[in-house]
């Protein structure tokens, strides 16, 4: 059947409108969102050194955290090689271990904790406020499960590509559990909410989450997040006054 094509002028006009919309969205991304209760709780407990909202270095001077403030015990760890080795791979030789040079490796005799990892979207997708909201909810779930042998981590999208592939993360945010003792993992299929996480971890404790055997790849050590928004895309003033379209 014949295909109706829009006139070149109409197509060009649509392109201009689309470009203008992209510029508007680009400049809107730079705004910081207000903190939710969960995000505020996370920042107070896990990032006390981060200046409060509205702090202006030029007007208020350098920010200094109150004396005696320490990172909360329930704060999730940002996933790095050292953090993973300390909590989830204590029973395995560290990378580079050579029995000929280092001797026989003696595994830690302590109880191995189940490792819980929340994969969060890139900070450009959520902003600092959105990411802290997710981590605040994870902290709430950790508080509910504080009497169980669990350790909580988080990782930004793309920071652990090999691990994301092995666990088949796909979408973000996504929560996964890994048992070092069983060398098995499971991904929570439900949406990320505190109640869903609590239910998922309870079912994981009785092996009712469909865990599958996995071999954990090398864990990367990304640069530590500074709890700030990522630099937004450059939004320069654009003008289309010099563009001429026939028929307009």
DAZIJO-V329706 format. One record per backbone hydrogen bond with DSSP energy under -0.5 kcal/mol. NH is the residue of the N-H (numbers start at 1). CO is the residue of the C=O. E is the energy in kcal/mol with one decimal. If there is no record, write none. Layout:
((NH & CO & E) (NH & CO & E))
//
This chain:
((5 & 3 & -0.6) (11 & 7 & -2.4) (12 & 8 & -2.4) (13 & 9 & -2.3) (14 & 10 & -2.2) (15 & 11 & -2.0) (16 & 12 & -2.1) (17 & 13 & -2.3) (18 & 14 & -2.4) (19 & 15 & -2.3) (20 & 16 & -2.5) (21 & 17 & -2.1) (22 & 18 & -2.2) (23 & 19 & -2.0) (24 & 20 & -2.1) (25 & 21 & -2.5) (26 & 22 & -2.7) (27 & 23 & -2.3) (28 & 24 & -1.7) (29 & 25 & -1.4) (30 & 27 & -0.7) (31 & 28 & -1.4) (40 & 36 & -2.7) (41 & 37 & -2.3) (42 & 38 & -2.1) (43 & 39 & -2.6) (44 & 40 & -2.4) (45 & 41 & -2.0) (46 & 42 & -3.5) (47 & 42 & -0.6) (47 & 43 & -1.5) (50 & 47 & -2.0) (55 & 52 & -1.8) (57 & 55 & -0.6) (60 & 56 & -4.5) (61 & 56 & -0.6) (61 & 57 & -1.6) (69 & 66 & -1.5) (72 & 45 & -2.9) (75 & 72 & -1.3) (77 & 152 & -2.7) (79 & 154 & -2.9) (84 & 80 & -2.5) (85 & 81 & -2.5) (86 & 82 & -2.1) (87 & 83 & -1.6) (88 & 84 & -3.1) (89 & 84 & -0.9) (89 & 85 & -0.5) (92 & 89 & -1.5) (97 & 94 & -1.9) (102 & 98 & -4.7) (103 & 98 & -0.6) (103 & 99 & -1.4) (107 & 105 & -0.6) (108 & 90 & -1.3) (113 & 87 & -0.6) (114 & 149 & -2.6) (115 & 178 & -2.9) (116 & 151 & -2.9) (117 & 176 & -3.0) (118 & 153 & -2.0) (119 & 117 & -0.6) (119 & 174 & -3.3) (120 & 118 & -0.7) (120 & 155 & -2.5) (125 & 122 & -1.7) (126 & 122 & -1.1) (127 & 123 & -3.1) (130 & 126 & -1.0) (131 & 127 & -2.2) (132 & 128 & -2.6) (133 & 129 & -1.7) (134 & 130 & -1.8) (135 & 131 & -2.4) (136 & 132 & -2.2) (137 & 133 & -2.0) (138 & 134 & -2.1) (139 & 135 & -2.0) (140 & 136 & -1.8) (141 & 137 & -2.2) (142 & 138 & -2.2) (143 & 139 & -2.0) (144 & 140 & -1.8) (145 & 141 & -1.5) (146 & 143 & -1.2) (148 & 145 & -2.0) (150 & 148 & -2.4) (151 & 114 & -2.1) (153 & 116 & -3.1) (154 & 77 & -2.2) (155 & 118 & -2.4) (157 & 120 & -1.8) (159 & 156 & -2.4) (160 & 156 & -0.5) (161 & 158 & -0.6) (164 & 160 & -2.6) (165 & 161 & -2.0) (166 & 162 & -2.3) (167 & 163 & -2.3) (168 & 164 & -0.7) (168 & 165 & -0.6) (169 & 164 & -2.3) (171 & 169 & -1.8) (173 & 119 & -0.8) (174 & 119 & -2.0) (176 & 117 & -2.5) (177 & 186 & -2.7) (178 & 115 & -2.6) (179 & 184 & -3.0) (180 & 113 & -0.6) (180 & 178 & -0.7) (183 & 179 & -2.0) (184 & 179 & -1.2) (185 & 212 & -2.6) (186 & 177 & -2.0) (188 & 175 & -2.9) (193 & 191 & -0.9) (197 & 193 & -2.4) (198 & 194 & -2.5) (199 & 195 & -2.3) (200 & 196 & -2.6) (201 & 197 & -2.7) (202 & 198 & -1.9) (203 & 199 & -2.2) (204 & 200 & -2.3) (205 & 201 & -1.6) (206 & 202 & -0.7) (206 & 203 & -0.6) (207 & 204 & -1.5) (208 & 203 & -2.8) (212 & 185 & -2.7) (214 & 183 & -1.9) (216 & 214 & -0.6) (236 & 234 & -0.7) (243 & 240 & -1.6) (244 & 242 & -0.5) (248 & 245 & -1.4))
//
